[in-house]
């Protein structure tokens, strides 16, 4: 790892900009975020150790997120 401090957790917001206020929802969101961040960090490190371009690895991770689909056509609460 780079020695940089980890980014703080996001303030989770609803579509109208209001923060999510339910502590259980925030806990789930924070746990998912931390797990995804660690998996992405591991994938980046593995790719670098295997000789891949850092630029390409980062682009692939961005593309992966951009390709996610929302299965809920209306806001889900």
Backbone as a ProteinNet text record, in pm:
[ID]
protein_1_A
[PRIMARY]
XXXXXXXXXXXXXXXXXXXXXXXXXXXXXXXXXXXXXXXXXXXXXXXXXXXXXXXXXXXXXXXXXXXXXXXXXXXXX
[TERTIARY]
83	0	86.8	27.1	103.7	137.6	81.7	107.3	14.9	-68.3	-165.9	-275.4	-330.9	-444	-562.7	-644.3	-763.3	-860.3	-935	-1038.5	-1143.7	-1197.9	-1306.7	-1428.9	-1514.2	-1637.5	-1726.2	-1799.9	-1890.1	-2004.6	-2062.8	-2191.8	-2294.5	-2366.4	-2461.7	-2584	-2624.2	-2734.5	-2844.4	-2965	-3080.1	-3080.2	-3169	-3176.5	-3201.2	-3272.6	-3301.5	-3188.3	-3078.7	-2962.7	-2961	-3071.1	-3076.6	-2992.7	-2922	-2842.4	-2930.6	-2882	-2948.4	-2932.5	-3040.4	-3033.8	-3043.3	-3089.5	-3103.3	-2965.8	-2932.8	-2800.3	-2773.3	-2874.8	-2855.3	-2823.4	-2891.6	-2863.1	-2722.3	-2683	-2548	-2443	-2469.1	-2374.7	-2357.7	-2468.5	-2461.1	-2383.8	-2416.6	-2347	-2198	-2162	-2020.3	-1947	-2012.5	-1950.8	-1928.4	-2028.5	-2015.1	-1902.6	-1897.6	-1795	-1655.1	-1636.9	-1506.3	-1464.9	-1560.7	-1531.3	-1492.8	-1568.3	-1537.6	-1402.1	-1375	-1247.5	-1130.6	-1142.7	-1034.7	-1018	-1128.4	-1120	-1055.3	-1093.3	-1033.7	-885.2	-847.9	-706.5	-628.2	-683.5	-617.7	-601.2	-705.4	-698.9	-593.3	-586.3	-484.9	-344.9	-322.7	-191.4	-153.5	-247.8	-219.8	-180.9	-258.2	-228.9	-91.7	-55.9	75.9	186.7	167.5	268.4	281.7	173.2	174.9	221.6	258.9	317.8	221.8	96.7	0.2	25.2	-22	-15.5	-111.4	-61.7	-147.7	-261.3	-229.6	-331.7	-442.4	-406	-506.4	-587.9	-523.2	-594.7	-698.2	-657.1	-750.2	-866.3	-836.9	-942.5	-1039.5	-987.8	-1073.8	-1163.8	-1110.2	-1191.8	-1300	-1264.6	-1363.9	-1473.2	-1432.8	-1529.2	-1621.8	-1567.6	-1648.5	-1760.7	-1728.7	-1829.6	-1928.6	-1877.6	-1964.4	-2062.2	-2027.6	-2113	-2218.1	-2215.7	-2316.8	-2453.5	-2555.4	-2690.3	-2777.1	-2866.7	-2962.9	-3085.3	-3112	-3226.7	-3358.6	-3352.3	-3472.1	-3504	-3609.3	-3638.9	-3683.8	-3733.3	-3772.3	-3687.8	-3675.9	-3597.1	-3644.6	-3550	-3578.4	-3544.2	-3638.3	-3615.2	-3643.8
-118.4	0	123.9	236.4	356.4	436.1	402.8	480.9	601.8	624.6	733	691.5	787.7	751	711.2	619.5	577.7	694	696.9	798.5	776.7	886.5	869.7	810.5	750.5	694.4	806.9	780.4	883.1	911.5	1028.4	1055.2	1004.6	900.7	837.9	926.2	953.2	1045.9	980.7	1030.3	990.5	1071.3	1035.8	1106.8	1256.3	1294.1	1435.8	1509.8	1440.5	1502.5	1490.9	1451.2	1435.4	1314.8	1324.5	1210.2	1094.6	973.3	854.5	862.5	844.9	865.5	736.4	629	502.4	441.7	421.4	371.3	231.9	147.2	12.1	18.5	106	122.5	175	272.3	329	222.8	137.8	30.3	-65.4	-104.5	-194.4	-127.8	-1.3	71	82.4	116	128.9	-4.4	-111	-244.8	-285.2	-264	-297.4	-215.8	-87.9	1.3	-45.6	-76.3	-121.2	-252.7	-343.8	-472.6	-454	-372.3	-346.3	-277.4	-181.4	-109.6	-206.7	-296.4	-392.2	-487.6	-533.1	-622.2	-550.8	-425	-348.1	-324.5	-296.5	-277.4	-405.4	-518.6	-647.6	-674.8	-646	-668.7	-578.8	-453.2	-361.9	-412.6	-449.8	-498.5	-626.1	-720.1	-843.7	-812.3	-725.6	-689.1	-625.9	-538.2	-474.2	-577.1	-669.7	-774.2	-866.1	-880.5	-965.5	-892.3	-765	-690.4	-608.6	-593.2	-513.7	-364.5	-289.2	-144.2	-92.3	-3.5	55.5	135	205.8	284.1	194	81.4	-10.5	-72.7	-110.2	-169.4	-72	52.7	153	175.6	179.5	196.9	78.8	-41.3	-159.7	-155.8	-112.2	-102.5	4.7	117.8	222	169.2	98.6	43.8	-56.4	-134.8	-232.5	-161.9	-54.9	20.2	85.8	143.2	209.1	111.7	-16.5	-116.7	-176	-139.3	-190.4	-137	-219.4	-177.7	-164.3	-69.4	-48.3	-135.6	-237.8	-324.2	-264	-146.9	-82.4	41.9	37.2	149.5	276.3	262.7	378.9	380.3	494.5	497.1	391.1	320.4	211.2	258.5	251.8	295.8	186.4
0	0	0	-32	-57.2	66.9	180.6	299.2	311.8	209.2	217.4	314	388.4	474	387.5	438.1	364.3	355.1	246.7	232.2	339.9	393.8	490.9	422.2	500.1	445.3	393.7	286.5	233.5	330.2	317.1	380	279.2	315.9	224.9	212.9	88.5	63.2	-19.3	0.4	-79.1	-209.1	-301	-429.1	-412.3	-306.9	-285.8	-214.7	-185.4	-121.7	29.1	87.9	233.3	274.2	386.4	430	475.9	451.8	505.4	657.3	729.8	874.9	955.7	896.4	968.2	994.6	1121.5	1158.1	1103.2	1097	1042	892.5	818.7	675.9	655.4	736.8	726.3	755.1	854.7	887.5	769	706.5	590.1	476.4	447.8	341	369.3	492.9	529.3	521.9	566.8	559.3	413.8	327.7	185.6	121.8	153.5	97.8	138.4	264.8	313.5	248	232.2	168.8	22	-49.9	-190.5	-205.9	-117	-123.5	-105.4	-8.2	16	-101.9	-159.9	-275.9	-394.6	-415.9	-525.8	-500.5	-375.8	-341.7	-367.4	-326.6	-349.1	-498.5	-577.2	-722.2	-785.8	-741.7	-794.4	-761.6	-636.8	-595.8	-670	-684	-757.8	-901.8	-965.4	-1103.7	-1119.1	-1026.1	-1031.6	-1014.2	-919.3	-897.5	-1018.5	-1095	-1213.4	-1338.3	-1321.6	-1431.7	-1515	-1471	-1548	-1528.9	-1625.1	-1619.1	-1511.8	-1425.4	-1323.5	-1388.3	-1494.9	-1564.5	-1616.9	-1677.5	-1729.8	-1616.6	-1507.4	-1394.6	-1338.2	-1320.3	-1267.8	-1365.3	-1494	-1594.6	-1591	-1574.1	-1568.4	-1445.1	-1331.9	-1210.7	-1225.7	-1287	-1313.4	-1406.8	-1512.2	-1608.2	-1540.2	-1448.2	-1376	-1299.8	-1231.3	-1157	-1253.5	-1361.5	-1458.5	-1523.8	-1530.5	-1593.5	-1499.7	-1372.1	-1279.7	-1320	-1302.5	-1340	-1215.1	-1219.8	-1112.2	-1141.5	-1059.2	-1084.7	-1037.4	-976.1	-922.5	-1004.5	-1087.4	-1175.6	-1103.2	-981.5	-901.8	-775.1	-708.2	-584.3	-486.9	-428.7	-333.9	-194.2	-106.5	31.9	129.2
[MASK]
+++++++++++++++++++++++++++++++++++++++++++++++++++++++++++++++++++++++++++++

